[in-house]
């Protein structure tokens, strides 16, 4: 009986496309799904030369794989992963490898690693970014966990990953659940950048009264320059898409209620838990939640109308300032996410290589951007950089655009145009670059009402004062 090099569980669009990608690169792949229709569709969509086989029996699927078995799970995060593991692990043998390629919460991955290790099996969490197209043609792949298992998978992963300058956009992300953690933070940064782009769009549309054709040209120009990135590119194209159900542009027919799947929230929760400030990511999550209150927002807009948006005096300068503000606030969002990875790597003993993280994000993934080349250079100079804003070459870029960020935030505030992402990016920057923050007063307050103690600027130690208002 023929044995296949790899197995894929879950033949939805993502799973099927990843399977085809693996098969395209000379590996034989078996696929399993309980839905026979998806199994049949796998064969229908295959191209000549692919060595693949779809199976609707889990036992037949496992039997069809060479040893050690290498099985990639492409199923929804949470209970579906546990259900697959419960059914498949009794069929596996010592040394077999199971790879979860979904957006699983890293704590779940840690639990599964321990559980399968007790049975002599390897389990890895592996982030995959790039959407359906990326899975088919080359995603950014973030594997972590069992290093020996990774070495067996490495040739295949490097073959199917996106390439930048001939280098594969995959690398070992660190121990334990590091792969899922890196992907989680990737998605948190993605939330922030999407929020910032939407705010730039709003400023140009409501502030400068630009139409979709004009917006297309602006985003086209931005994407041809220093802001070249996947999210700017697709935003450019969105402005040209006509609606098949009306004569309007499609973007104007989409209800302003944004969805979310949880990874942004997990990123914010994790930052709170281990003590890292990521306000632009936090506010992007909050903004999606706020968008769901459409009916209340309609009522509030009637109570508090805003009909006095001032048209910028110099349109060319305004557009450039908005572009620079978007660039810098995006950079600051990356800085926040990368700072979280630095702290998490220490907190959880992940040993995450930041240089490799930004290197593999340069292609294939949703947050790919030419800006990451500059980050890669920064981490090459100093692999232990705690915050990308501390790199001297990055600081020159930041200083060249800070004035535009302030001008854009000021315009938005003065004209009642919501810019929560832009404002928090600026607020984070101002706080991070301030030697003395006013939180000495907060510590005094905490000690006054709760005896929480404080430290002093003039001597070592922990102090408490018996605050007595009658003596002041």
C-alpha positions in Angstrom: 0.0 0.0 0.0 1.3 3.4 -0.9 2.3 5.6 2.0 1.9 9.4 2.0 4.5 11.9 3.3 2.0 14.2 5.0 -1.6 14.2 6.2 -4.1 17.1 6.4 -7.2 16.9 8.6 -9.9 19.4 7.6 -10.5 19.9 3.9 -12.2 23.3 4.0 -10.8 26.0 1.7 -7.7 26.7 3.9 -7.0 23.0 4.4 -7.5 22.0 0.8 -5.3 24.9 -0.4 -2.5 24.1 2.0 -2.7 20.4 0.9 -2.4 21.4 -2.8 0.5 23.7 -1.9 2.3 20.8 -0.2 1.6 18.5 -3.2 2.8 21.1 -5.6 6.2 20.9 -4.1 6.8 17.2 -4.6 5.4 15.8 -1.4 2.6 13.2 -1.3 -0.3 14.1 0.8 -3.4 12.4 2.2 -6.4 14.4 3.3 -9.2 13.6 5.7 -12.6 15.1 6.3 -15.8 13.6 7.7 -17.7 15.5 4.9 -17.5 13.2 1.9 -18.4 16.1 -0.3 -15.1 17.9 0.7 -13.2 14.7 0.1 -14.6 14.5 -3.4 -14.0 18.2 -4.0 -10.3 17.6 -3.1 -9.9 15.3 -6.1 -11.9 17.5 -8.4 -9.7 20.6 -7.8 -6.4 18.7 -8.0 -4.0 19.4 -10.9 -1.9 17.0 -12.9 1.2 15.6 -11.1 -0.2 15.9 -7.6 0.2 12.8 -5.5 -2.8 13.1 -3.2 -5.6 11.0 -1.8 -8.7 12.1 0.0 -10.2 9.8 2.7 -13.4 9.9 4.7 -12.3 7.3 7.2 -9.9 8.4 10.0 -8.5 4.9 10.3 -7.8 4.6 6.6 -6.2 8.1 6.7 -3.8 7.2 9.5 -2.9 3.9 7.9 -2.1 5.7 4.6 0.7 7.8 6.2 4.4 6.9 6.4 6.1 6.7 9.8 6.7 8.9 11.7 3.3 10.3 10.7 3.2 14.0 10.1 -0.4 15.3 10.4 -1.5 18.9 10.0 -4.8 19.9 11.6 -6.7 22.6 9.6 -9.8 22.8 11.8 -11.3 25.6 13.8 -9.6 26.5 17.1 -11.0 25.3 20.4 -13.2 22.2 20.9 -12.9 21.0 17.3 -9.1 20.5 17.8 -9.6 18.6 21.0 -12.3 16.4 19.3 -9.9 15.5 16.5 -7.1 14.7 19.0 -9.4 12.5 21.0 -10.3 10.5 18.0 -6.9 10.3 16.3 -4.4 9.9 19.1 -5.4 6.3 19.8 -4.6 5.4 16.2 -1.1 7.0 16.3 2.3 5.4 17.3 5.2 6.7 19.3 7.1 9.5 17.6 4.2 10.6 15.3 3.8 14.3 14.9 0.6 16.4 15.1 0.7 20.0 14.0 -2.2 22.4 14.8 -2.1 25.1 12.1 -5.2 27.0 13.3 -5.5 30.1 15.4 -5.4 28.2 18.7 -5.0 29.9 22.0 -1.5 29.3 23.2 -2.6 27.9 26.6 -4.6 25.3 24.8 -1.5 24.4 22.8 0.6 24.1 26.0 -2.0 21.7 27.4 -2.1 19.6 24.3 1.7 19.4 24.1 1.8 17.9 27.6 -1.0 15.5 26.9 0.4 14.1 23.7 3.9 14.0 25.2 2.6 11.7 27.9 1.5 9.3 25.0 4.9 9.5 23.2 3.6 11.8 20.6 4.9 15.2 19.4 2.5 18.2 19.2 3.3 21.5 17.6 1.4 24.8 17.3 2.0 26.5 14.0 0.7 29.9 13.0 -0.2 30.3 9.3 -1.0 33.7 7.8 -1.9 34.7 4.3 -5.6 33.7 4.0 -6.9 31.3 1.3 -4.6 32.6 -1.4 -1.5 32.5 0.9 -2.3 28.9 1.9 -2.3 27.9 -1.8 0.6 30.0 -3.2 2.8 30.6 -0.2 1.9 31.7 3.4 4.0 33.0 6.2 4.4 30.0 8.6 5.2 30.3 12.3 6.0 26.9 13.8 7.0 26.5 17.4 7.5 23.8 20.0 9.2 20.5 19.6 12.5 21.3 17.9 13.2 17.7 16.8 9.8 17.6 15.2 10.4 20.9 13.5 13.6 19.6 11.9 11.6 16.9 10.2 9.0 19.4 9.0 11.5 22.1 8.0 12.2 21.0 4.4 8.5 20.9 3.6 7.7 24.2 5.4 10.5 26.0 3.6 9.3 24.7 0.3 5.7 25.8 0.6 6.2 29.1 2.4 6.3 32.5 0.7 9.7 33.7 -0.5 11.3 37.1 -0.1 14.6 37.5 -1.9 14.7 33.8 -2.3 14.4 33.3 1.5 11.4 31.3 2.9 9.0 33.1 5.2 9.2 30.4 7.9 11.5 29.8 10.8 11.4 28.2 14.2 9.6 30.6 16.5 10.7 29.1 19.8 9.8 26.6 22.5 6.4 25.4 23.7 3.5 27.4 22.2 5.7 30.1 20.7 4.3 29.6 17.2 0.7 30.2 18.3 1.8 33.1 20.4 3.6 34.8 17.6 0.6 34.3 15.3 -1.7 35.8 18.0 0.4 38.9 18.2 0.6 39.1 14.4 -3.2 39.2 14.4 -3.2 41.9 17.1 -1.0 44.1 15.0 -3.3 43.3 12.1 -6.2 44.6 14.1 -4.4 47.9 14.8 -3.2 48.5 11.2 -6.7 47.9 9.8 -8.1 50.3 12.4 -5.5 53.0 11.5 -6.2 52.6 7.7 -9.9 53.0 8.3 -9.3 56.2 10.2 -7.1 57.6 7.5 -9.9 56.7 5.0 -12.4 58.5 7.2 -10.2 61.6 7.4 -9.7 61.7 3.7 -13.4 61.1 2.9 -15.1 63.3 5.5 -12.3 65.8 6.0 -11.1 66.3 2.5 -14.3 65.2 0.8 -12.5 62.8 -1.5 -14.5 60.2 -3.6 -13.6 56.6 -4.1 -11.7 57.2 -7.4 -9.5 59.8 -5.6 -9.0 57.5 -2.7 -7.9 54.8 -5.1 -5.3 57.0 -6.5 -4.0 58.1 -3.1 -3.7 54.5 -1.8 -2.1 53.5 -5.1 0.5 56.2 -4.7 1.1 55.2 -1.0 1.5 51.5 -2.0 4.0 52.4 -4.7 6.2 54.1 -2.0 7.4 53.6 1.5 4.0 52.3 2.7 4.0 49.4 0.3 2.1 46.6 2.1 -0.6 44.0 1.6 -3.2 45.9 3.6 -2.6 49.2 1.8 -2.7 47.3 -1.5 -6.0 45.6 -0.9 -7.5 48.9 0.4 -6.5 50.5 -2.9 -8.4 47.8 -4.8 -11.4 47.9 -2.5 -12.1 51.5 -3.6 -12.5 50.4 -7.3 -14.9 47.4 -6.6 -18.4 48.0 -7.9 -21.4 46.5 -6.2 -23.2 43.9 -8.3 -26.5 44.7 -6.6 -26.5 48.4 -7.2 -24.8 51.1 -9.2 -22.7 52.1 -6.2 -19.2 51.2 -5.1 -19.3 48.2 -2.9 -17.4 49.7 0.1 -20.2 52.3 0.4 -22.9 49.5 0.6 -21.2 47.6 3.5 -22.6 48.2 7.0 -20.2 49.7 9.4 -20.2 46.9 11.9 -16.9 45.0 12.1 -16.5 41.4 13.1 -13.8 39.7 15.1 -12.7 36.1 15.8 -10.9 36.5 19.1 -7.1 36.7 18.5 -7.1 40.5 18.9 -8.9 40.1 22.3 -6.4 37.5 23.3 -3.5 39.8 22.5 -4.9 42.5 24.6 -5.6 40.2 27.5 -2.1 38.8 27.3 -0.6 42.2 27.4 -2.6 43.1 30.5 -1.6 39.8 32.1 2.1 40.2 31.7 2.3 44.0 31.9 3.0 45.3 28.4 1.4 48.5 27.1 -0.2 48.0 23.6 -2.9 50.7 23.6 -3.3 50.9 19.8 -4.0 47.2 19.6 -6.3 47.5 22.5 -8.3 50.3 21.0 -8.6 48.5 17.7 -10.3 45.6 19.5 -12.5 48.1 21.4 -13.4 50.0 18.2 -14.7 46.8 16.6 -16.9 46.2 19.7 -18.1 49.8 19.6 -19.0 49.5 15.9 -21.6 46.8 16.8 -23.7 49.4 18.7 -25.0 50.8 15.4 -28.5 51.6 16.6 -27.2 53.5 19.7 -24.7 55.3 17.5 -27.4 56.5 15.2 -29.4 57.9 18.2 -26.2 59.5 19.7 -25.4 61.1 16.4 -28.8 62.8 16.4 -28.3 64.0 20.0 -24.8 65.3 19.3 -24.7 66.3 15.6 -21.4 67.2 14.0 -21.9 69.2 10.8 -18.9 71.5 11.1 -16.1 69.5 9.6 -13.6 72.0 8.3 -12.1 71.4 4.8 -8.3 71.5 5.0 -6.7 74.7 3.6 -4.1 72.9 1.6 -5.3 69.5 0.3 -1.9 68.3 -0.9 -0.3 68.9 2.4 -3.2 67.4 4.3 -3.1 64.2 2.3 0.7 63.9 2.9 0.2 64.5 6.6 -2.5 61.8 6.8 -0.2 59.4 5.0 2.8 60.2 7.3 0.5 59.8 10.3 -0.7 56.4 9.1 2.9 55.3 8.4 4.1 56.4 11.9 1.1 55.0 13.8 1.5 51.7 11.9 5.2 51.6 12.9 4.2 52.3 16.5 1.6 49.4 16.4 4.3 47.1 15.3 6.5 48.4 18.1 3.8 47.6 20.6 3.3 44.0 19.3 7.0 43.3 19.1 7.5 44.6 22.7 4.8 42.1 23.8 6.8 39.3 22.1 9.9 40.3 23.9 8.2 40.2 27.3 6.3 37.0 26.6 9.5 35.3 25.5 11.0 36.1 28.9 7.8 35.3 30.9 7.1 32.0 29.3 10.7 30.9 28.4 9.7 30.8 24.7 13.1 32.0 23.3 11.4 33.8 20.5 13.9 35.1 17.9 12.6 38.6 17.0 14.9 38.9 14.0 13.4 35.8 12.5 9.8 36.9 13.4 10.1 40.1 11.4 12.0 38.3 8.7 9.2 35.8 8.0 6.5 38.5 8.3 8.0 40.2 5.2 6.1 38.0 2.8 3.0 35.8 2.7 1.2 37.2 5.7 -1.5 39.8 6.1 0.8 42.4 7.8 3.6 42.0 5.3 5.2 45.4 4.6 8.4 46.9 3.3 8.6 48.5 6.8 9.6 45.1 8.1 12.8 45.3 6.2 13.8 48.2 8.4 12.9 46.2 11.5 14.9 43.2 10.2 17.9 45.5 9.9 17.3 46.9 13.4 17.2 43.4 15.0 20.3 42.4 12.9 22.1 45.3 14.6 20.8 44.4 18.0 18.9 41.1 18.4 18.1 42.0 22.1 16.3 45.3 21.2 13.5 45.6 23.8 11.5 48.1 21.7 11.9 48.9 18.0 11.6 52.6 18.9 15.0 52.5 20.6 16.8 51.8 17.4 18.6 54.9 16.2 17.8 54.5 12.5 14.2 53.8 13.3 14.2 56.9 15.5 15.2 59.1 12.5 12.1 57.8 10.6 9.9 58.5 13.6 11.2 62.0 14.1 10.6 62.9 10.5 6.9 62.0 10.8 6.0 63.0 14.3 4.8 66.5 13.3 2.4 65.0 10.8 1.0 62.6 13.3 0.4 65.5 15.7 -1.2 67.6 13.0 -3.5 64.8 11.9 -4.5 63.9 15.4 -5.2 67.6 16.1 -7.3 68.0 13.0 -9.4 64.9 13.8 -10.0 66.0 17.4 -10.9 69.6 16.4 -13.4 68.3 13.8 -15.0 65.5 15.8 -13.7 62.7 13.5 -13.1 59.6 15.5 -9.4 58.7 15.5 -8.9 56.4 18.5 -6.1 54.5 16.8 -4.2 57.5 15.7 -4.6 59.2 19.1 -3.5 56.2 21.1 -0.5 55.7 18.9 0.5 59.3 19.5 -0.3 59.0 23.2 1.8 55.8 23.5 4.7 57.5 21.8 4.5 60.6 24.0 4.4 58.5 27.2 7.1 56.1 26.1 9.4 59.0 25.2 8.8 61.0 28.4 11.4 60.7 31.1 9.1 61.8 34.0 5.4 60.8 33.9 2.9 62.2 36.4 2.2 58.8 37.9 4.1 59.9 41.0 0.8 61.6 41.9 -1.0 58.3 41.3 1.3 56.5 43.7 0.8 59.2 46.3 -3.0 58.7 45.9 -2.7 54.9 46.2 -0.6 55.2 49.3 -3.0 57.8 50.8 -6.2 55.7 50.5 -4.8 52.2 50.5 -1.3 52.2 52.0 0.1 50.8 48.8 3.6 52.3 49.4 5.8 54.1 47.0 9.5 54.4 46.0 11.5 57.6 46.2 13.7 59.4 43.7 16.4 60.2 46.2 17.0 56.9 48.1 16.4 53.2 47.8 13.6 51.4 49.6 9.9 51.1 49.9 8.0 53.9 51.8 4.6 54.6 53.3 3.3 57.8 54.7 0.4 58.3 57.2 -1.4 60.9 55.2 -3.3 63.2 57.5 -5.4 65.9 55.9 -5.8 67.7 59.2 -2.1 68.4 59.4 -1.8 69.8 55.8 
